[in-house]
């Protein structure tokens, strides 16, 4: 299996950094081929802009949706986008790891999705290729995330509500929309207050989960 690991956390020495390192080691231990997109380390630009499309169809008015459809026909994208698209094409499984920011992913990862999984590449509205007939049918996706708040706050009836329901805007409206099979999300709650011993336990649990894929 070929795995693309898309990772967003600004501090390499953080628990998220250890989680990412654990994942890469476990996947390689299992014999999978792995590529990493460490978005902060790459200084990935999350801003969708006209220069993403070097061969503009309508240079006078910028319509990113239409320009993406046009660029997908000839792969006329900016170099950083083409590089990430190549990784996505190569991968069988995409794993997205990030800390929860306001019940969602960090802006840099949302920007990666906006710029890379564009119309014509991630989905094609012209041919109604979505969900069961999506362009990424045959690929799988998985979310791995950490929260600062405890599980009680991210549960049904909790202050923030059920986190898995919040994540459906990603798992259903992005991944399943593009035809991917969604694996169960892996969530570690209360990461900001964990002891070193508890952190080590969580890393081992995550390693075992990946070995089961």
C-alpha positions as CSV (number, residue, x, y, z in Angstrom):
1,X,0.0,0.0,0.0
2,X,1.1,3.6,-0.7
3,X,0.3,6.1,2.0
4,X,0.4,9.9,1.8
5,X,0.7,11.4,5.3
6,X,-0.5,15.1,5.3
7,X,0.6,16.7,8.6
8,X,-0.1,20.1,10.0
9,X,1.5,21.2,13.3
10,X,4.0,24.0,13.7
11,X,6.2,22.4,16.4
12,X,8.3,19.3,15.7
13,X,8.8,18.6,19.4
14,X,5.1,18.6,20.2
15,X,2.9,15.6,21.0
16,X,1.6,15.9,17.4
17,X,5.1,15.7,16.2
18,X,5.7,12.5,18.2
19,X,2.4,11.1,16.9
20,X,3.5,11.8,13.3
21,X,6.9,10.1,13.8
22,X,5.2,7.1,15.4
23,X,2.9,6.8,12.4
24,X,5.7,7.0,9.8
25,X,7.7,4.3,11.7
26,X,4.6,2.0,12.1
27,X,3.6,2.3,8.4
28,X,7.1,1.5,7.2
29,X,7.3,-1.3,9.7
30,X,4.2,-2.7,8.1
31,X,6.0,-2.6,4.7
32,X,4.0,0.3,3.2
33,X,5.5,3.0,1.0
34,X,5.1,6.3,2.7
35,X,5.3,9.9,1.5
36,X,5.0,12.9,3.9
37,X,3.7,16.4,3.3
38,X,4.7,18.3,6.5
39,X,2.9,21.5,5.6
40,X,4.5,23.8,8.2
41,X,8.0,22.5,7.5
42,X,7.3,22.9,3.7
43,X,6.1,26.4,4.3
44,X,3.1,25.5,2.2
45,X,1.2,28.5,0.9
46,X,-2.5,27.9,1.8
47,X,-3.8,30.9,-0.2
48,X,-5.7,30.1,-3.4
49,X,-4.7,32.7,-5.9
50,X,-4.6,33.5,-9.6
51,X,-0.9,32.5,-10.0
52,X,-2.0,28.9,-9.1
53,X,-3.1,28.8,-12.8
54,X,-0.2,29.9,-15.1
55,X,-2.4,29.5,-18.2
56,X,-5.5,31.5,-17.4
57,X,-8.5,31.0,-19.5
58,X,-10.0,34.4,-18.5
59,X,-7.2,36.7,-17.4
60,X,-9.5,39.7,-16.9
61,X,-11.7,38.1,-14.1
62,X,-10.4,35.5,-11.7
63,X,-12.9,32.6,-11.3
64,X,-10.9,29.9,-9.4
65,X,-13.5,27.2,-10.0
66,X,-13.5,27.6,-13.8
67,X,-9.7,28.1,-13.9
68,X,-9.2,24.9,-12.0
69,X,-11.4,22.9,-14.4
70,X,-9.5,24.4,-17.3
71,X,-6.1,23.7,-15.8
72,X,-7.0,20.1,-15.0
73,X,-7.3,19.4,-18.7
74,X,-3.6,20.1,-19.3
75,X,-2.2,19.9,-15.7
76,X,-1.3,23.6,-15.9
77,X,-1.0,24.3,-12.2
78,X,1.7,26.1,-10.2
79,X,4.7,23.8,-9.4
80,X,3.9,23.3,-5.6
81,X,0.3,22.2,-6.5
82,X,1.5,19.8,-9.2
83,X,3.9,18.2,-6.7
84,X,1.2,17.6,-4.2
85,X,-1.2,16.4,-6.9
86,X,1.4,13.9,-7.9
87,X,1.5,12.5,-4.3
88,X,-2.2,12.2,-4.2
89,X,-2.3,10.3,-7.5
90,X,0.4,8.0,-6.2
91,X,-1.3,7.2,-2.9
92,X,-3.8,4.5,-2.0
93,X,-4.4,5.9,1.4
94,X,-4.4,9.6,2.6
95,X,-3.9,10.2,6.3
96,X,-4.6,13.8,7.5
97,X,-3.2,14.6,11.0
98,X,-3.8,17.9,12.8
99,X,-4.8,19.4,16.1
100,X,-8.4,20.6,16.4
101,X,-8.6,24.4,16.0
102,X,-12.2,25.7,16.7
103,X,-13.6,22.2,16.0
104,X,-11.9,22.1,12.6
105,X,-8.5,21.7,10.9
106,X,-5.8,24.4,10.9
107,X,-6.0,26.9,8.1
108,X,-2.8,25.6,6.4
109,X,-4.4,22.2,5.9
110,X,-7.7,23.6,4.7
111,X,-5.6,25.7,2.2
112,X,-3.9,22.5,1.0
113,X,-7.3,21.0,0.3
114,X,-8.5,24.2,-1.4
115,X,-5.4,24.4,-3.7
116,X,-4.8,20.7,-4.3
117,X,-8.1,18.9,-4.4
118,X,-9.5,21.3,-6.9
119,X,-12.4,20.9,-9.4
120,X,-11.3,18.7,-12.3
121,X,-8.8,16.9,-10.1
122,X,-10.6,16.0,-6.8
123,X,-14.1,16.0,-8.4
124,X,-15.7,16.9,-11.6
125,X,-19.1,18.7,-11.5
126,X,-19.4,18.6,-15.3
127,X,-19.7,14.8,-15.3
128,X,-21.5,14.6,-11.9
129,X,-18.6,12.5,-10.6
130,X,-19.2,12.6,-6.8
131,X,-19.7,10.2,-4.0
132,X,-20.0,6.7,-5.4
133,X,-18.7,7.8,-8.8
134,X,-16.0,10.2,-7.4
135,X,-12.7,10.7,-9.1
136,X,-10.9,9.2,-6.1
137,X,-12.9,6.0,-6.0
138,X,-10.5,3.2,-4.9
139,X,-8.6,5.5,-2.5
140,X,-9.1,5.7,1.2
141,X,-8.8,8.6,3.7
142,X,-8.4,8.8,7.5
143,X,-8.4,11.7,10.0
144,X,-6.1,11.7,13.0
145,X,-6.5,14.5,15.4
146,X,-5.9,15.8,18.9
147,X,-7.9,18.0,21.1
148,X,-7.0,20.2,24.0
149,X,-10.4,19.7,25.7
150,X,-11.4,16.4,27.3
151,X,-13.7,13.9,25.6
152,X,-16.6,15.0,27.7
153,X,-16.7,18.4,26.1
154,X,-16.5,16.9,22.6
155,X,-19.3,14.3,23.2
156,X,-23.1,14.4,22.5
157,X,-24.5,16.8,25.1
158,X,-21.0,18.3,25.9
159,X,-20.2,21.9,25.6
160,X,-18.7,21.6,22.1
161,X,-20.9,18.8,20.8
162,X,-19.9,15.5,19.2
163,X,-16.6,16.0,17.5
164,X,-17.2,13.2,15.0
165,X,-20.3,15.1,13.8
166,X,-18.2,18.2,13.4
167,X,-15.6,16.2,11.4
168,X,-18.3,15.0,9.0
169,X,-17.9,18.3,7.1
170,X,-14.5,16.8,6.2
171,X,-15.1,13.0,6.1
172,X,-18.4,13.2,4.2
173,X,-18.4,16.5,2.3
174,X,-14.8,16.2,1.1
175,X,-13.5,12.7,1.2
176,X,-16.7,10.7,0.4
177,X,-17.7,13.4,-2.0
178,X,-14.5,12.7,-3.9
179,X,-15.3,9.0,-3.9
180,X,-12.9,7.9,-1.2
181,X,-13.6,5.3,1.4
182,X,-13.4,6.8,4.9
183,X,-11.7,4.9,7.6
184,X,-12.8,5.6,11.2
185,X,-11.2,8.8,12.6
186,X,-8.6,8.4,15.3
187,X,-9.0,11.1,18.0
188,X,-6.9,11.7,21.1
189,X,-8.7,13.9,23.6
190,X,-7.2,16.2,26.2
191,X,-3.7,16.1,24.7
192,X,-2.7,19.4,26.2
193,X,-3.0,18.0,29.8
194,X,-1.6,14.5,29.4
195,X,1.2,13.3,31.5
196,X,4.4,11.9,29.8
197,X,3.3,8.4,30.7
198,X,-0.2,8.8,29.3
199,X,1.3,10.3,26.2
200,X,3.5,7.2,25.7
201,X,0.4,5.0,26.1
202,X,-1.4,7.0,23.5
203,X,1.5,6.7,21.0
204,X,1.5,3.0,21.5
205,X,-2.2,2.7,20.9
206,X,-1.9,4.7,17.7
207,X,1.0,2.6,16.5
208,X,-1.1,-0.6,17.0
209,X,-4.1,1.0,15.2
210,X,-2.0,1.7,12.2
211,X,-0.6,-1.8,12.1
212,X,-4.1,-3.0,11.9
213,X,-4.9,-1.1,8.7
